[in-house]
């Protein structure tokens, strides 16, 4: 316990952590001020070392397999909250600092996302049972950041507002051809088709495409939407608009030029693209080891400096940038609470270890948007400087029209 105690003593500055060791001994860390008190119990002595060497991965795995349990009313969210408000001191620990440098040096290796590897990694997450996602997403199965006009707005209203906001930015005209890179379960494709567009939607998940096609038929727009089971690098075509929502996070740092190059090549000269992605407000970093191993293998949240370096290399105009700072925090908060309310149903679909993995994931990303550096950005990109209206009032004007307002 000595190594682990030294680590916890150095970084638990806010709140208090009580650790009950394998032999029943109780160890307390932190002042108890400006944060919660969380009690955990360790059931395996091997955790003393693994938690010291790689706390995020080891804690997640131990919570999944039950060798780390929450005690005295503490929850996974409480535990992750305490971790998140003490994140800065953890990074300052000498051993943790060295480990993070090592992970950063390996990040291109972790994100060698060839076409076939990228397909396999996407299916790892998106070919899970759609019934799992129905437990916590809105009725439209939107699995990306919603657009909250108020923190207490319902998830359904916020996701509907997100779709409206994106379609408003596309500035669509009747029968425009739109390429969607990463189509999810079809909600955005349906909304664009209802606005008059003809949509080609790329997706590498057969499970998602199956459901999306059913939803498109139910909406009566199957003549305006076609789904293509291809990686973006396998596709060719020219479109008036390109849109990509929640897809760029899966591209990987070594493939940003491939991604933006495909966006550029698929645009007509006077066309433009809308890109919606998670980003970070800090310098380039790495993907957390738990998320990388269990949730989004090959995924990476880019810094804007990395994004703009790529658009600069490829000669794309960044015509508009919008930063959504707390919207994804509200979104994942609502997902987590819904998942907690449907935990038994999730366990029946999978098992208890899966539920604990999903809990750990949702808590981690929610708090990453509350206390960490994560945010969401939306870009308008074009090849020609005048492809996008020079005053962004058109977005609000279009939103009002889409909402039936004058």
N, C-alpha and C positions, 0 to 999 in steps of 0.2 A: 504493500500500500504506500510505501514511502515515495516512489516515483510519482504515482498518481496524486498523492497528497501535495507534493511540491508543485505540480502543475495547477491543481485546483486552487491552491493558496495564492498562486501568482496571478490568476486571472479572474477569480470571482470577487469582484470589487463592489458590485451592486447586488442587493438581495442576499439570500443565504441558501447554500446547498448543504443538506444533511445526507451523508452517505453512510448506509449501514453495510458494513463489510460482511464477508462470508462467515466470519466467526461471531457476528452479532454486535461487533464494536461500532460505535457511532462517532462519526467525524464531521465537524462543522466547518464551513468555509464561507467567508463573507461577513459583512457587518450586519446584514439584515435590513439595511436602510435602502430606500429608493428602489425597491424591487421585491418580488415574491420570495417566500421560503418554500423550497422544493425538497422533498425527501425521496431518495431512491435507494433501492437495495440491490447489491451485487451478489449473484449466486454462484459465481465461478471465479476462482483466483486468477485465471488467465486474463481476466478483464483488467486487472491492475496494470499490466504491461500494455495490452492492446489499446486501452483507453488513453494511456499516456502517449503512445506513438501515433495514433490516428483517431482522435476523439470523435470526430463526426461520423466516420464510417463504423467504427467499433460500437459506438453508442446506438446507432441505427440497427446494426445487426444484432446486438445484444437485446434490444427492445423487441425485435422481430422474433427471436428464438426464446425469449422469456428469461434469459439469464440476467437481464436488468429489468427491474419492475419498479413501478411508481408506488409509493407508500403514503399513508396518512392523508389520503384525499388528493394527493398531487396527480396531475394529468400529464400526458405527453405534451400538450400545449404549454403547460406551466414550465415543464423542463426545457422545452425549446425556447420559450420566452426568456428564461433566465440566461440561457446560453447566448441568445441574440443580443441582449443588452450588455453582455460582457465580451462581445466579439473582438473589440479592438485590443484589450489586454491579452487575449489568447494569441493573436497574431504577433505580439511583441515578445512572446516567450522564445528563448534562443532555439530550442529544439523544434518548436512548431514553425518558427521562421525558416529554418533549414529545410524542413519537410515541404513547406509551401514553395520554396524556390525549386526544389526537385520536381514537384508536380507541375510547376509552370514550364520547366524545361521539357517535360514530356507531353505537353498539351497537344502538339501537332501529331505526335504518335497516337494519342488517344482519339484524335479526330481525323484519322485517315479514312475519310468517308467515300470509298469508291462507290460506284453506282449500286452494285449488288450488296455491299456491306450497308449502305445507307437504307436500302429497302428492308433488309433484315432488321436493322435497328429500329426503324419506324414501326414495323409490324410487332416488335417486342412490346410496344406500348399501345398502339392503336388497334391491334387485332384482338385485344381483350374483349370479353363479352360486352356488347352494346348495353346489355341490361345493367352492367356495373355503372356505366356512365349515366344511364337514365336515373340512377339513384340520387345523384347530386347535381347534375346539370339542369339547365332550364329545358322547357319542352322542345326547343329548337336544337338541342344538343350542341350549343355553342361552347367550344372548349378553348376559348381565348378571352383576353381581357374585355370586360364589359365597359360601358360608358355611363358612369353615374353622374347625374346632375345633383344628387344629394346622397350622402352616405347611407341613409335609411331607405333609399329607393329599393324596390324589389329587384331580385336578380332578373326576372323576366323582363321588366321594364328597361333595365340597364342594358341587357343584351339586345333588345329590340332597338334601343337608341344607338348602340354600337353599329348595328347593321345600317341604320339610316345614315349615320355619320359617314360611314365608308362609302355608301352609294352616292351620297351628296358630293363627296370628294371626287368621285369618278366623273361627274358632270356628263352623264350619259345622254346620248341621243338615240332615237329609235333605230333598232337593228344594228347598233354598234357591235363589233366583235370583241369579246373580252376573254382573255386567258386568265384563269385562276390557277395559281401554283400552290397546291396544297388545299384540297377542297373540303376536308373534314366530312361532316355528315350532311352537307348540302344546303345549310340555311342561307349562306351568302349567295350561292348560285341561284337559289330560288328567288331571293330578293332582287338580284340583278335582272333576272329574267322577267320578273313582274314589272320592273322599271323599263322594259323594252329591249334589253340586251340579248345577244346570242352568246352563250357561255360555253367555253371549253374548259373543263375542270380536271386538272392533273392530281392524281393521288396514287400512292404505292400500297395502300392498305385495301385488300379485297373486302374485308369486313366492313370498312367504312363506306366503300363504293356501293356495296349491296344495299345498305340502309339508305344511302343518299339517293340512289335510283328509285327506291320505294317512295321516299318523301317527295321527290320531284314529280313522280306520277300522281301522287295524292294531291299535289298542289296544282296539277293541270298544266305544267310548263315543260313537259318532257320533249316537246318539239323545239324548245329553245335551249336546252341544256344537254351536253354530252360529256360523259366521264371517260377519261383515258387513264389506264393503269400503267403509267410510266413515271420514271424519275425525270425531273426537269431537264437533266442533261441529255436525255434520249429524245427530246421533243423538238420539232421544228415548226415554224409558222409565223405569221405576221398578224398583229392585232391592233385595234384602235386603243385598247386599254389592257394593261396587265395588273392584276391584283394578287397580293400574297399576304395572307394573315396567319401569323403563328407558325410559319414555315422556316423562316431564316434561322431560327434558333437551332435547327437540326442540320444546318449546312456544314458547320465546322470552320474553324479559323483558316484552314488551308484552302477553303473552297469559296471564299467570298467573291473572288473575281469570276469564278465559274458561274456563280449565282447571278451576280449583277450583269455579267456578260450575256447570259441567257435572257434576262429581262430586257436589256438593250436590243439584242438581236430580234426579239419577238415583237418589238414595237414598230409601228409605222413611223414615218418621219414626224408627223404631227400628233402622234399618240403619246400617252404618258402612263406612268405606273403609280400605284398606291401600295406602299410597303408598310406593314404593321408587324412589329417585332418587339420582344423583350430586349432591353439593353441595360447597360450599367453606366452610372454617372462617374465611375472611377476609371483609372487607367486599365488597360487590358489585364485579364486575370485568368482564372481556371474554372472549370466546372467542379463543384463539390464532389468528393469521392462517392458518397452515398447515392446522389442523384445520377452520377455517371454510371455506376455499377448496376443499379436496380431500376431506375426510372427512365432516363433518357440517355442511353449509351450513344456516344458520338455527338451529343449536344453541346452547345456553347452559346452563352449570352455575350454578344460583342459589346465593346465600348464604341461610342460614337466616333472616336478617333480612328478605329479600325474600319468602320463602315464608310466614313467619308474618304479615307485613304483609298479604298477600293473604287468608290464612285469617281474620284479624281483620276485614278489610273485609267478608268474606262471611258472617260469623257462624258459622263452623265451630269446633267444639270439637276441639282437639288433645289426644286422650286418652292418647296414648303416643308417645314419640320414642325411637328407638334409633339410635345412631351406630356404623356399621361403619367403622373407621379404616384398617386394613391389609388387610382382606379382598379389596378390589379389586386391591391391589398383588399379592397372591399369585395372584389369578385371571389378571391380564394377564401376569404372569411366566410362568405355565404356557401361556397362549395364544402368547406370543412364542416360547418354546422349541419348542413344537410347530410353529409356522409356520416357524421356521428349519429344522427337521428335514424339512419338506415343501416347501421352497422351489422345488425343481425342478418339482414337480407344480403349484405355483401359477404358475410361469413358463409352463408348457404351457397353462394355462387362459387366461392373460392375456399378459404379457410382462415383461421384466426391469425396465423403468421402473415398472410397477405393483408389482412385488415390492419395489422400493426405497421406493416411496411407503408401502406397507403396513408395511415395517420401521420407517420413520421414525415413522409413526403409533403403532405398538404400543410402541416404545421411549419415545416422548414421554409417552403416557398412563400407562404403567407407572411411570415416574419421577415423574410428577405426583402419584401416590399414595404414593410413597416419600419424596420430598423436597419436594413442593409442598403446596398447601393442600387438595387434593381428598380427599373421603371420600364415604361413602354413608350416607343416612339412610332410615329407615323410620318412617312416621307412621301412626297410627290416627286417623281423622277421623270426626266424627259431627255431626248436627244437634242431637241431644238429649244432655244431659250424662250420662245413665245408659244410653246405648246400648251402651257397652263395659263389661265387668265392671270393678268399681272396684279390684280387685287383679289385677296382671298375672300371677299364678301360673297363670292359665288357659292361658297360652301354653306354659309348660313341661309342664303336665298334658297338653295336647293333643299336644305333640310326643312325649311318652312313649307315648301311645295309638297315634299314627301309626307309631311305631317298634316297636310290639308289646311295649312294656314295661308293667309294672303300676304 
